[in-house]
Amino acid sequence: MATSDSSKKKSKKTKKASTRRRGVLDLPKAVEQRLAEGRAQRDAVPLEAHAEWSAPASRQDPVAILEGQNAVRVPELVPIRHGRMIVSPFTFYRGGAAIMAADLAATPTTGLRVQCCGDAHLSNFGVFAAPDRRLVFDLNDFDETLPAPFEWDVKRLVASFVVAARDNGHRPKEQRAAARAAAASYREIIARAAGMRFLDVWYTRIDAEQLLAELAATTKKSTIKAAQKNLAKARRKTSLGSLSRFAQRVDGGYRITQQPPVIVRPPEFAVDEAEQIVRQGLADYAQTLSPDRRVVLDHYHFEDFARKVVGVGSVGTEAFMVLLMGDREDDPLFLQVKEASTSVLAPYAGASEYAHQGERVVQGQRLMQSASDQFLGWVTGTGERHREFYVRQLRDMKGSAEIETLDPAALARYGEICGAALARAHGRDGWTAWEDLDRITGHTGVQGTDLVWMGRSDRVQVRVSGSGTATARVVLIDSSGRADGAPVRRTTPPATAKPHKPRKPHRAPQPHVLSRHRWGANEKWRSSRPRYNHTIKQVHLHHTATGNDYRRRDVPSLIRGMYRYHTHTLKWSDLGYNFLVDRFGRAWEGRAGGMTKPVRGAHTLGFNATSVGIAVIGTYTDVKPRPAVLTTLVKLAAWKLDRFKRDPLARIRVRSQGSDLFRRGEAVRLPVIDGHRDTNATECPGQVLYDLLPKLRTRTAHRVERFD
């Protein structure tokens, strides 16, 4: 984040502002207008852009991704995960959500974000009981849920039908038919939702019995009969029906029956301690339920628990089954306590607004499902790692299609149903996650926050927290046109001071940098001529904290928005950063004055007079930048530092001109390549990018040596 050269003061009682925006899926506008906006999005990212995918040279190793997940899982359960994944290509696909997330992150999107399932393959759909005890068909797995581009869910769903059809031995034509059925159904239901009132969309659900009746006239009798059998089986999957399957009478009570390695009770010597932990966990979990749900839970007492391995991709995470009993022997309640890890989408879509991963799952499920389990809640574990869990009923009339038994026609029909269910789930939300914004005070005294890239949005919500009172004002910057239509001057104004001439020419070559003209800078917006430093001692690394959901074509507009915000709203003389690097690895000229010269920027309070500021466009608190970004940062740093014979691995003494960490005149010893937080009270450049600084220094030094 940029800051004025003279001041960026943080109050001890700093107010935090946060914002989120809505996409164009469910706007309360005229249907025609929404359709027009949709067509504009399709023109920007045509269907053909989604047609092909090939693995880039920088693709992450799929096996390495899985091994990375295994590193934080229960070691003795990892072989079970591998065993379940290698059964077939489809079971591998089921367990490879993290692999596909990494691949999808590099595919084109329209920028429309919704609450995504994150793992929307066909086996994560099924029937379950709504609170009114009617069976509904919907998504039933939300371990990876997170706001993200809607295309990611659609592509994972459609691809799952191709893989499943291949496993079933269906011909290529039949594989394509199933995939197209799912995609077409999604498209049709979304189009229908665009013309509906939002409350009607919200209350829509797929009633299993009604659905089966509608399919009876156009579906083979054998398929309908099999579906009816599955529904009947689902109705028997209740807590009472599970009692005889999972537990037995022991000493006047019930004990869960061991079925190693899938169901394992704690060792006898640890039973009492484990029971105390579970009892406390249940008490904490109850506080996440609504008062009426707590009343229901209070009618049950703890009976027993055991570890239970579930799923395919989830295997290795901690999961438990807890048996509660009412006052009668025929009144059991089985709960599942399942570990919630960081979503596989988070490295690419951004962190969740919920600090607790269990709450992330619960809130995402409540948002996407038409009717959710009334016992959904979350709790934190007591172990060394303080694992986070969500809680739900273990068996509540849950059932799913037996995919391996479906013929081509039945699989295509099932694709239609799943596509419709996914569209209904996406139609319930179009808001992005909340983004925390730091307060910025420019040298003119004008206050603002970090700039937020909105993309295509129709609404903005802002909330302010902290002590004291404040008047909030939202400034919307339309940077879609080139500098408000004003002509762009290509000349660079004369300098106010003659820059120092290095004794020796630099040898690390200048990387390709896109000029201010390329992003459409209106030079009339600048209020003064450039200033130059006499030397360059440091490179300060920043992130712009503007989000990561922008496209290649958005970057010029995004930089113009920053430029206008800095000059018009904050009343700065120019864009704060010397250079910017987008998430695709392209370098852009920032502050005016000549990119080959030591232009003084306004990026690092108190330390601008001896440095160059490079900002990565995006937010890198939880997201890892692409390799191309790191390569460009190395090239820029080597080029600038070698010109002034600075060792990228060294530390250097710099005199502060006054910051919120160091008083004016104080001598500070800092790395030659540092992060904004090393000199100012800020989270910039984000924890992930900051942690990469040692690697960047080493790579920069190697590049300098290469051209020595």
FENDA-V196305 format. One record per residue. N is the residue number from 1. SS is DSSP state (A for helix, B for strand, O for the rest). NEAR is the number of other C-alpha atoms within 8 Angstrom. D_LAST is the distance of its C-alpha to the last C-alpha in Angstrom with 1 decimal. Layout:
n=[N & N]
ss=[SS & SS]
near=[NEAR & NEAR]
d_last=[D_LAST & D_LAST]
This chain:
n=[1 & 2 & 3 & 4 & 5 & 6 & 7 & 8 & 9 & 10 & 11 & 12 & 13 & 14 & 15 & 16 & 17 & 18 & 19 & 20 & 21 & 22 & 23 & 24 & 25 & 26 & 27 & 28 & 29 & 30 & 31 & 32 & 33 & 34 & 35 & 36 & 37 & 38 & 39 & 40 & 41 & 42 & 43 & 44 & 45 & 46 & 47 & 48 & 49 & 50 & 51 & 52 & 53 & 54 & 55 & 56 & 57 & 58 & 59 & 60 & 61 & 62 & 63 & 64 & 65 & 66 & 67 & 68 & 69 & 70 & 71 & 72 & 73 & 74 & 75 & 76 & 77 & 78 & 79 & 80 & 81 & 82 & 83 & 84 & 85 & 86 & 87 & 88 & 89 & 90 & 91 & 92 & 93 & 94 & 95 & 96 & 97 & 98 & 99 & 100 & 101 & 102 & 103 & 104 & 105 & 106 & 107 & 108 & 109 & 110 & 111 & 112 & 113 & 114 & 115 & 116 & 117 & 118 & 119 & 120 & 121 & 122 & 123 & 124 & 125 & 126 & 127 & 128 & 129 & 130 & 131 & 132 & 133 & 134 & 135 & 136 & 137 & 138 & 139 & 140 & 141 & 142 & 143 & 144 & 145 & 146 & 147 & 148 & 149 & 150 & 151 & 152 & 153 & 154 & 155 & 156 & 157 & 158 & 159 & 160 & 161 & 162 & 163 & 164 & 165 & 166 & 167 & 168 & 169 & 170 & 171 & 172 & 173 & 174 & 175 & 176 & 177 & 178 & 179 & 180 & 181 & 182 & 183 & 184 & 185 & 186 & 187 & 188 & 189 & 190 & 191 & 192 & 193 & 194 & 195 & 196 & 197 & 198 & 199 & 200 & 201 & 202 & 203 & 204 & 205 & 206 & 207 & 208 & 209 & 210 & 211 & 212 & 213 & 214 & 215 & 216 & 217 & 218 & 219 & 220 & 221 & 222 & 223 & 224 & 225 & 226 & 227 & 228 & 229 & 230 & 231 & 232 & 233 & 234 & 235 & 236 & 237 & 238 & 239 & 240 & 241 & 242 & 243 & 244 & 245 & 246 & 247 & 248 & 249 & 250 & 251 & 252 & 253 & 254 & 255 & 256 & 257 & 258 & 259 & 260 & 261 & 262 & 263 & 264 & 265 & 266 & 267 & 268 & 269 & 270 & 271 & 272 & 273 & 274 & 275 & 276 & 277 & 278 & 279 & 280 & 281 & 282 & 283 & 284 & 285 & 286 & 287 & 288 & 289 & 290 & 291 & 292 & 293 & 294 & 295 & 296 & 297 & 298 & 299 & 300 & 301 & 302 & 303 & 304 & 305 & 306 & 307 & 308 & 309 & 310 & 311 & 312 & 313 & 314 & 315 & 316 & 317 & 318 & 319 & 320 & 321 & 322 & 323 & 324 & 325 & 326 & 327 & 328 & 329 & 330 & 331 & 332 & 333 & 334 & 335 & 336 & 337 & 338 & 339 & 340 & 341 & 342 & 343 & 344 & 345 & 346 & 347 & 348 & 349 & 350 & 351 & 352 & 353 & 354 & 355 & 356 & 357 & 358 & 359 & 360 & 361 & 362 & 363 & 364 & 365 & 366 & 367 & 368 & 369 & 370 & 371 & 372 & 373 & 374 & 375 & 376 & 377 & 378 & 379 & 380 & 381 & 382 & 383 & 384 & 385 & 386 & 387 & 388 & 389 & 390 & 391 & 392 & 393 & 394 & 395 & 396 & 397 & 398 & 399 & 400 & 401 & 402 & 403 & 404 & 405 & 406 & 407 & 408 & 409 & 410 & 411 & 412 & 413 & 414 & 415 & 416 & 417 & 418 & 419 & 420 & 421 & 422 & 423 & 424 & 425 & 426 & 427 & 428 & 429 & 430 & 431 & 432 & 433 & 434 & 435 & 436 & 437 & 438 & 439 & 440 & 441 & 442 & 443 & 444 & 445 & 446 & 447 & 448 & 449 & 450 & 451 & 452 & 453 & 454 & 455 & 456 & 457 & 458 & 459 & 460 & 461 & 462 & 463 & 464 & 465 & 466 & 467 & 468 & 469 & 470 & 471 & 472 & 473 & 474 & 475 & 476 & 477 & 478 & 479 & 480 & 481 & 482 & 483 & 484 & 485 & 486 & 487 & 488 & 489 & 490 & 491 & 492 & 493 & 494 & 495 & 496 & 497 & 498 & 499 & 500 & 501 & 502 & 503 & 504 & 505 & 506 & 507 & 508 & 509 & 510 & 511 & 512 & 513 & 514 & 515 & 516 & 517 & 518 & 519 & 520 & 521 & 522 & 523 & 524 & 525 & 526 & 527 & 528 & 529 & 530 & 531 & 532 & 533 & 534 & 535 & 536 & 537 & 538 & 539 & 540 & 541 & 542 & 543 & 544 & 545 & 546 & 547 & 548 & 549 & 550 & 551 & 552 & 553 & 554 & 555 & 556 & 557 & 558 & 559 & 560 & 561 & 562 & 563 & 564 & 565 & 566 & 567 & 568 & 569 & 570 & 571 & 572 & 573 & 574 & 575 & 576 & 577 & 578 & 579 & 580 & 581 & 582 & 583 & 584 & 585 & 586 & 587 & 588 & 589 & 590 & 591 & 592 & 593 & 594 & 595 & 596 & 597 & 598 & 599 & 600 & 601 & 602 & 603 & 604 & 605 & 606 & 607 & 608 & 609 & 610 & 611 & 612 & 613 & 614 & 615 & 616 & 617 & 618 & 619 & 620 & 621 & 622 & 623 & 624 & 625 & 626 & 627 & 628 & 629 & 630 & 631 & 632 & 633 & 634 & 635 & 636 & 637 & 638 & 639 & 640 & 641 & 642 & 643 & 644 & 645 & 646 & 647 & 648 & 649 & 650 & 651 & 652 & 653 & 654 & 655 & 656 & 657 & 658 & 659 & 660 & 661 & 662 & 663 & 664 & 665 & 666 & 667 & 668 & 669 & 670 & 671 & 672 & 673 & 674 & 675 & 676 & 677 & 678 & 679 & 680 & 681 & 682 & 683 & 684 & 685 & 686 & 687 & 688 & 689 & 690 & 691 & 692 & 693 & 694 & 695 & 696 & 697 & 698 & 699 & 700 & 701 & 702 & 703 & 704 & 705 & 706 & 707 & 708]
ss=[O & O & O & O & O & O & O & O & O & O & O & O & O & O & O & B & B & B & B & B & B & B & O & O & O & O & O & O & O & O & A & A & A & A & A & A & A & A & A & A & A & A & A & A & O & O & A & A & A & A & O & O & O & O & O & O & O & O & O & O & O & A & A & A & A & A & A & A & A & A & O & O & O & O & A & A & A & A & A & A & A & A & A & A & A & O & O & O & A & A & A & A & A & A & A & O & A & A & A & A & A & A & A & A & O & O & O & O & O & O & O & O & B & B & B & B & O & O & O & O & O & A & A & A & B & B & B & B & B & O & O & O & O & O & B & B & B & B & B & O & O & O & O & O & O & B & B & B & B & A & A & A & A & A & A & A & A & A & A & A & A & A & A & A & A & A & A & O & O & O & O & A & A & A & A & A & A & A & A & A & A & A & A & A & A & A & A & A & A & A & A & A & A & A & O & O & O & A & A & A & A & A & A & O & O & B & B & A & A & A & A & A & A & A & A & O & O & O & O & O & A & A & A & A & A & A & A & A & A & A & A & A & A & A & A & O & O & O & A & A & A & A & A & A & A & A & B & B & B & B & O & O & B & B & B & B & O & O & B & O & O & O & B & B & O & O & O & A & A & A & A & A & A & A & A & A & A & A & A & A & A & A & A & A & A & A & O & O & O & O & A & A & A & A & A & A & A & O & O & O & B & B & B & B & B & B & B & B & O & O & O & O & O & O & O & O & O & O & B & B & B & B & B & B & B & O & O & O & O & O & O & B & B & B & B & B & B & B & B & O & O & O & O & O & O & A & A & A & A & O & O & O & O & O & O & O & A & A & A & A & A & A & A & A & A & A & A & A & O & O & O & O & O & O & O & O & B & B & B & B & O & O & O & O & O & O & O & B & B & B & B & B & B & O & O & O & O & O & B & O & O & O & A & A & A & O & O & A & A & A & A & A & A & A & A & A & A & A & A & A & A & A & A & A & A & A & O & O & O & O & B & O & O & O & B & B & B & O & B & B & B & O & O & O & O & O & B & B & B & O & O & O & O & O & O & O & O & O & B & B & B & B & B & B & B & O & O & O & O & O & O & O & O & O & O & O & O & O & O & O & O & O & A & A & A & O & O & O & O & O & O & O & O & O & O & O & O & O & O & O & O & O & O & O & O & O & O & O & O & O & O & O & B & B & O & A & A & A & A & O & O & O & A & A & A & O & O & O & O & O & O & B & O & O & O & O & O & B & B & B & B & B & B & O & O & O & O & O & O & O & O & A & A & A & A & A & A & A & A & A & A & A & A & A & A & A & A & A & A & O & O & O & O & O & O & O & O & O & B & B & B & O & O & O & O & O & B & B & B & O & O & O & O & O & O & O & O & O & B & O & O & O & O & O & O & O & O & O & O & O & B & B & B & B & B & B & O & O & O & O & O & O & O & O & O & O & A & A & A & A & A & A & A & A & A & A & A & A & A & A & A & A & A & O & O & O & O & O & O & O & B & B & B & B & B & O & O & O & O & O & O & O & O & O & O & O & B & B & B & B & B & O & B & B & B & A & A & A & O & O & O & O & O & O & O & O & A & A & A & A & A & O & A & A & A & A & A & A & A & A & A & A & A & A & A & A & O & O]
near=[11 & 10 & 14 & 15 & 13 & 9 & 12 & 13 & 8 & 9 & 5 & 4 & 6 & 9 & 9 & 11 & 13 & 11 & 12 & 12 & 12 & 11 & 16 & 13 & 9 & 11 & 8 & 5 & 6 & 6 & 8 & 6 & 8 & 13 & 9 & 8 & 9 & 9 & 8 & 8 & 9 & 10 & 7 & 7 & 10 & 8 & 7 & 6 & 8 & 9 & 6 & 6 & 6 & 4 & 6 & 5 & 4 & 5 & 7 & 7 & 6 & 7 & 6 & 8 & 11 & 11 & 8 & 8 & 8 & 11 & 7 & 6 & 11 & 10 & 9 & 6 & 10 & 12 & 8 & 9 & 13 & 8 & 8 & 10 & 15 & 9 & 8 & 8 & 10 & 10 & 12 & 12 & 11 & 11 & 10 & 10 & 12 & 10 & 10 & 9 & 13 & 11 & 10 & 8 & 7 & 6 & 8 & 8 & 9 & 9 & 10 & 12 & 12 & 14 & 17 & 13 & 14 & 16 & 13 & 12 & 13 & 10 & 8 & 10 & 14 & 13 & 15 & 12 & 12 & 11 & 9 & 5 & 6 & 8 & 12 & 13 & 13 & 13 & 12 & 7 & 8 & 12 & 11 & 12 & 16 & 15 & 13 & 12 & 14 & 12 & 7 & 12 & 13 & 12 & 8 & 12 & 13 & 13 & 10 & 12 & 15 & 12 & 11 & 11 & 15 & 11 & 11 & 10 & 6 & 11 & 8 & 7 & 6 & 10 & 14 & 9 & 9 & 16 & 14 & 9 & 13 & 18 & 12 & 10 & 13 & 14 & 9 & 8 & 11 & 11 & 8 & 8 & 12 & 11 & 7 & 8 & 7 & 9 & 6 & 8 & 12 & 9 & 7 & 8 & 9 & 10 & 10 & 10 & 7 & 8 & 9 & 11 & 8 & 7 & 9 & 10 & 6 & 5 & 9 & 7 & 7 & 6 & 9 & 12 & 8 & 8 & 10 & 9 & 8 & 11 & 10 & 8 & 9 & 12 & 9 & 8 & 12 & 10 & 12 & 10 & 9 & 12 & 10 & 8 & 6 & 8 & 11 & 10 & 8 & 7 & 5 & 5 & 7 & 11 & 11 & 12 & 9 & 7 & 7 & 6 & 6 & 9 & 12 & 11 & 10 & 9 & 6 & 5 & 5 & 8 & 9 & 7 & 7 & 9 & 10 & 8 & 9 & 8 & 9 & 8 & 11 & 9 & 8 & 9 & 12 & 10 & 8 & 8 & 11 & 7 & 6 & 6 & 10 & 11 & 8 & 8 & 8 & 7 & 8 & 11 & 8 & 9 & 11 & 11 & 12 & 12 & 13 & 10 & 12 & 8 & 6 & 11 & 10 & 9 & 12 & 14 & 9 & 10 & 12 & 12 & 13 & 13 & 13 & 13 & 13 & 11 & 7 & 6 & 7 & 5 & 9 & 12 & 12 & 13 & 12 & 12 & 12 & 11 & 12 & 12 & 8 & 7 & 10 & 10 & 15 & 13 & 10 & 11 & 13 & 12 & 8 & 10 & 8 & 7 & 7 & 7 & 12 & 15 & 12 & 14 & 14 & 12 & 8 & 13 & 11 & 10 & 10 & 12 & 10 & 11 & 9 & 10 & 9 & 6 & 9 & 12 & 14 & 13 & 13 & 9 & 9 & 8 & 6 & 4 & 5 & 8 & 10 & 14 & 14 & 16 & 14 & 11 & 12 & 9 & 10 & 10 & 13 & 12 & 11 & 9 & 8 & 6 & 8 & 7 & 6 & 10 & 8 & 11 & 7 & 10 & 13 & 13 & 10 & 9 & 15 & 14 & 10 & 12 & 16 & 12 & 13 & 12 & 12 & 14 & 12 & 13 & 13 & 11 & 11 & 15 & 12 & 13 & 8 & 8 & 8 & 8 & 10 & 8 & 13 & 12 & 15 & 15 & 11 & 8 & 6 & 10 & 9 & 9 & 9 & 12 & 9 & 7 & 8 & 6 & 7 & 8 & 10 & 9 & 7 & 9 & 7 & 8 & 7 & 9 & 7 & 8 & 7 & 4 & 4 & 4 & 4 & 5 & 4 & 4 & 4 & 4 & 7 & 6 & 11 & 5 & 8 & 11 & 12 & 6 & 6 & 7 & 6 & 10 & 6 & 5 & 4 & 7 & 7 & 6 & 10 & 8 & 6 & 6 & 9 & 7 & 4 & 7 & 4 & 5 & 6 & 10 & 10 & 12 & 6 & 7 & 8 & 5 & 8 & 10 & 8 & 11 & 8 & 8 & 12 & 11 & 12 & 11 & 7 & 5 & 9 & 9 & 9 & 6 & 10 & 12 & 10 & 13 & 13 & 8 & 9 & 12 & 11 & 12 & 13 & 13 & 13 & 14 & 14 & 14 & 13 & 11 & 11 & 11 & 7 & 10 & 9 & 6 & 6 & 8 & 11 & 10 & 13 & 10 & 9 & 13 & 11 & 10 & 11 & 11 & 11 & 14 & 15 & 9 & 9 & 13 & 10 & 14 & 9 & 13 & 14 & 14 & 14 & 16 & 12 & 13 & 16 & 13 & 12 & 9 & 13 & 11 & 12 & 12 & 13 & 11 & 12 & 12 & 12 & 7 & 9 & 4 & 8 & 12 & 15 & 14 & 13 & 13 & 13 & 15 & 18 & 14 & 13 & 13 & 7 & 12 & 14 & 15 & 14 & 14 & 13 & 13 & 14 & 12 & 15 & 14 & 9 & 12 & 13 & 9 & 9 & 9 & 8 & 8 & 15 & 11 & 9 & 13 & 11 & 13 & 12 & 10 & 10 & 14 & 15 & 10 & 15 & 13 & 13 & 11 & 7 & 10 & 9 & 12 & 10 & 8 & 8 & 9 & 8 & 9 & 10 & 14 & 11 & 11 & 15 & 11 & 7 & 10 & 10 & 10 & 8 & 9 & 8 & 9 & 8 & 10 & 10 & 14 & 12 & 12 & 13 & 14 & 10 & 7 & 13 & 11 & 8 & 6 & 8 & 12 & 17 & 12 & 11 & 11 & 12 & 9 & 7 & 8 & 11 & 7 & 7 & 11 & 12 & 10 & 9 & 13 & 12 & 8 & 12 & 13 & 7 & 6 & 7 & 6]
d_last=[33.4 & 33.1 & 34.8 & 35.8 & 33.8 & 36.9 & 38.7 & 38.8 & 41.6 & 42.8 & 46.5 & 47.6 & 49.9 & 47.4 & 49.0 & 47.3 & 47.7 & 47.3 & 47.9 & 48.4 & 49.4 & 51.7 & 50.9 & 53.2 & 55.1 & 58.1 & 58.3 & 61.8 & 61.8 & 63.9 & 63.3 & 62.6 & 59.8 & 58.2 & 58.5 & 56.9 & 53.9 & 53.7 & 53.7 & 50.9 & 48.8 & 49.6 & 48.5 & 45.2 & 44.7 & 47.2 & 48.6 & 46.7 & 43.5 & 44.9 & 46.1 & 43.1 & 40.6 & 37.9 & 35.6 & 32.0 & 29.1 & 28.2 & 31.8 & 32.5 & 34.1 & 37.8 & 38.5 & 35.8 & 37.4 & 40.8 & 39.5 & 37.9 & 41.4 & 43.0 & 41.0 & 43.2 & 46.4 & 49.3 & 48.2 & 51.7 & 52.0 & 48.8 & 50.4 & 53.2 & 50.7 & 49.2 & 52.7 & 53.8 & 50.7 & 51.0 & 54.6 & 53.7 & 51.0 & 52.8 & 52.8 & 49.1 & 48.7 & 50.8 & 48.6 & 45.3 & 45.3 & 41.9 & 40.5 & 42.2 & 41.1 & 37.4 & 38.2 & 40.3 & 37.7 & 35.8 & 38.9 & 40.2 & 42.7 & 44.9 & 44.0 & 47.6 & 47.5 & 50.5 & 51.3 & 50.1 & 51.5 & 48.1 & 49.8 & 52.4 & 53.2 & 56.9 & 57.8 & 57.0 & 60.0 & 63.6 & 66.8 & 67.6 & 70.3 & 70.2 & 71.9 & 75.0 & 74.8 & 74.4 & 71.8 & 68.9 & 66.1 & 62.6 & 59.1 & 59.4 & 56.0 & 53.7 & 51.3 & 48.3 & 49.8 & 47.6 & 47.3 & 45.2 & 45.3 & 48.7 & 47.3 & 45.9 & 49.4 & 50.9 & 48.4 & 48.7 & 52.5 & 52.6 & 50.3 & 52.5 & 55.5 & 53.7 & 52.7 & 56.2 & 57.9 & 56.0 & 57.0 & 60.6 & 60.5 & 60.9 & 60.1 & 57.1 & 59.4 & 60.9 & 57.5 & 56.6 & 60.0 & 59.4 & 56.0 & 57.3 & 60.4 & 58.2 & 56.0 & 59.1 & 61.0 & 58.1 & 57.9 & 61.7 & 62.1 & 59.3 & 60.9 & 64.3 & 62.9 & 61.6 & 65.2 & 66.5 & 67.0 & 64.4 & 67.1 & 68.4 & 64.9 & 64.7 & 68.0 & 67.6 & 67.6 & 68.2 & 71.5 & 71.5 & 75.3 & 75.3 & 72.3 & 74.1 & 77.3 & 75.4 & 73.8 & 77.0 & 78.3 & 75.2 & 74.0 & 75.4 & 77.9 & 76.2 & 73.0 & 75.0 & 76.9 & 73.7 & 72.4 & 75.7 & 75.4 & 72.0 & 73.2 & 76.2 & 73.9 & 71.6 & 74.7 & 75.4 & 72.0 & 73.0 & 72.8 & 76.4 & 75.7 & 72.7 & 74.7 & 76.4 & 73.2 & 70.9 & 73.3 & 76.5 & 79.2 & 78.8 & 81.0 & 82.2 & 78.8 & 76.1 & 73.1 & 70.3 & 70.5 & 67.5 & 66.0 & 63.1 & 60.2 & 60.7 & 63.0 & 62.8 & 64.6 & 63.3 & 64.4 & 67.8 & 66.6 & 64.3 & 66.7 & 67.9 & 64.5 & 63.2 & 66.3 & 65.8 & 62.2 & 63.4 & 66.3 & 64.0 & 61.6 & 64.5 & 65.6 & 62.1 & 62.0 & 65.4 & 64.1 & 61.8 & 64.9 & 67.2 & 70.4 & 72.6 & 70.4 & 70.6 & 74.3 & 74.2 & 71.8 & 74.1 & 76.8 & 74.8 & 74.0 & 71.4 & 72.5 & 69.6 & 66.1 & 63.8 & 60.3 & 60.4 & 57.6 & 57.5 & 55.8 & 52.9 & 49.7 & 51.0 & 51.8 & 50.1 & 50.4 & 53.3 & 56.6 & 60.1 & 63.6 & 66.0 & 69.8 & 71.9 & 75.7 & 78.2 & 81.8 & 82.9 & 81.9 & 81.2 & 78.9 & 75.3 & 72.0 & 68.9 & 65.5 & 62.1 & 59.3 & 56.0 & 52.5 & 50.4 & 46.7 & 44.1 & 44.6 & 42.4 & 42.0 & 40.6 & 36.9 & 37.3 & 40.3 & 39.8 & 41.6 & 45.4 & 47.3 & 49.2 & 47.6 & 50.0 & 49.2 & 52.9 & 53.9 & 51.3 & 53.1 & 56.5 & 55.9 & 54.2 & 57.2 & 59.7 & 58.1 & 57.8 & 61.0 & 64.4 & 66.1 & 64.3 & 65.4 & 67.3 & 65.9 & 62.2 & 60.5 & 57.6 & 57.1 & 54.5 & 54.6 & 55.1 & 52.8 & 49.6 & 47.5 & 50.1 & 50.1 & 51.4 & 54.3 & 56.5 & 60.2 & 62.5 & 65.7 & 65.1 & 67.6 & 69.2 & 70.5 & 67.1 & 67.0 & 64.8 & 65.2 & 65.1 & 62.4 & 62.9 & 66.5 & 65.9 & 66.7 & 64.7 & 67.1 & 67.2 & 63.4 & 63.1 & 65.7 & 63.9 & 60.7 & 62.8 & 63.8 & 60.3 & 58.9 & 61.6 & 61.1 & 57.4 & 58.1 & 60.7 & 58.3 & 55.6 & 58.2 & 59.0 & 55.7 & 53.1 & 51.6 & 48.0 & 47.3 & 47.3 & 44.0 & 43.7 & 42.5 & 41.3 & 42.9 & 40.9 & 42.2 & 40.7 & 40.8 & 44.0 & 45.7 & 46.0 & 45.6 & 44.5 & 42.8 & 39.7 & 40.0 & 41.2 & 40.7 & 44.2 & 43.7 & 47.2 & 49.6 & 53.2 & 53.6 & 51.7 & 52.9 & 51.7 & 52.8 & 52.1 & 52.5 & 52.6 & 55.0 & 56.6 & 57.3 & 55.2 & 55.7 & 53.4 & 52.5 & 50.7 & 48.7 & 48.2 & 45.5 & 46.0 & 42.6 & 43.6 & 44.0 & 41.4 & 41.7 & 45.5 & 45.8 & 44.5 & 42.5 & 38.8 & 37.4 & 34.1 & 33.5 & 31.5 & 33.6 & 32.6 & 30.9 & 32.9 & 30.4 & 27.7 & 24.3 & 22.0 & 19.5 & 16.0 & 15.4 & 12.0 & 11.3 & 9.2 & 6.6 & 7.7 & 10.9 & 14.3 & 16.4 & 20.0 & 22.2 & 26.0 & 27.5 & 30.4 & 32.6 & 31.9 & 33.4 & 36.2 & 35.6 & 38.7 & 37.4 & 40.9 & 40.5 & 38.1 & 40.0 & 37.7 & 34.8 & 31.2 & 30.0 & 26.5 & 24.7 & 23.4 & 20.3 & 18.9 & 18.8 & 19.5 & 19.8 & 23.4 & 24.3 & 27.7 & 30.1 & 32.8 & 35.6 & 37.2 & 37.8 & 36.2 & 39.0 & 37.7 & 37.1 & 34.5 & 37.0 & 37.7 & 34.3 & 34.9 & 38.3 & 36.9 & 34.4 & 37.2 & 39.4 & 36.9 & 36.6 & 40.4 & 40.9 & 38.6 & 40.0 & 43.7 & 44.6 & 42.4 & 42.5 & 38.8 & 37.3 & 34.9 & 33.2 & 31.6 & 28.2 & 25.2 & 24.3 & 26.2 & 25.5 & 28.5 & 29.5 & 28.7 & 25.0 & 25.1 & 23.5 & 25.9 & 25.8 & 28.0 & 28.9 & 29.5 & 27.8 & 24.9 & 22.2 & 19.4 & 21.1 & 21.4 & 24.8 & 26.9 & 28.2 & 31.2 & 30.0 & 29.8 & 32.8 & 32.1 & 28.3 & 27.6 & 27.0 & 23.5 & 22.2 & 21.8 & 24.1 & 23.5 & 26.7 & 27.4 & 30.7 & 33.2 & 34.4 & 32.5 & 35.0 & 36.0 & 34.1 & 30.8 & 28.5 & 27.7 & 24.4 & 23.5 & 23.8 & 21.4 & 18.8 & 19.3 & 19.1 & 15.7 & 14.4 & 16.2 & 15.1 & 11.3 & 12.0 & 14.2 & 12.7 & 9.2 & 11.5 & 13.3 & 10.7 & 12.6 & 12.1 & 13.6 & 15.4 & 17.0 & 20.4 & 21.2 & 24.5 & 25.8 & 29.3 & 31.4 & 33.3 & 35.8 & 35.7 & 38.1 & 36.4 & 35.4 & 37.6 & 36.6 & 34.9 & 34.1 & 30.8 & 29.1 & 26.3 & 24.4 & 21.4 & 18.5 & 19.2 & 23.0 & 26.1 & 28.8 & 31.2 & 29.3 & 30.5 & 33.6 & 36.7 & 35.8 & 35.1 & 32.2 & 29.8 & 32.3 & 32.4 & 30.8 & 27.7 & 27.6 & 27.7 & 24.6 & 22.4 & 21.3 & 20.1 & 18.4 & 16.5 & 15.4 & 14.4 & 12.5 & 10.5 & 9.8 & 8.8 & 6.2 & 4.9 & 5.7 & 3.8 & 0.0]
